[in-house]
């Protein structure tokens, strides 16, 4: 479990030569139950050096996890899918669910090159 309180997570760029991870330049939650509140996640981008461009979840990537996002800003992040927030449950042959519970938060000015527009992509 992770708790992030009154924090700034900004200007992180992940450069992949070989795509061993799939994104979450600001924060990447995997198999966890976490809370982010009174924080700002901005100007993050998971880029790749191959033909795929950039990966998923520029600001926040949530995989097989539950996240409570409260009184926070997710702004000006960029990714291939889910520029602001990318939420998915992924495992080879098992359906696993992820959940995002968001209150009093702002998602603004994010950009996705392919899917999910700028704010949130849920798969």
Secondary structure, DSSP 8 states (H G I E B T S, - for coil): -EEEES-EEE--EEEESS-SS-B-SSEEEES-EEEEES-EEES-EEEESSTT-B-B-SSEEEES-EEEEES-EEES-EEEE-SSEEEE---SSS----EEEEES-EEES-EEEEES-SSEEE-
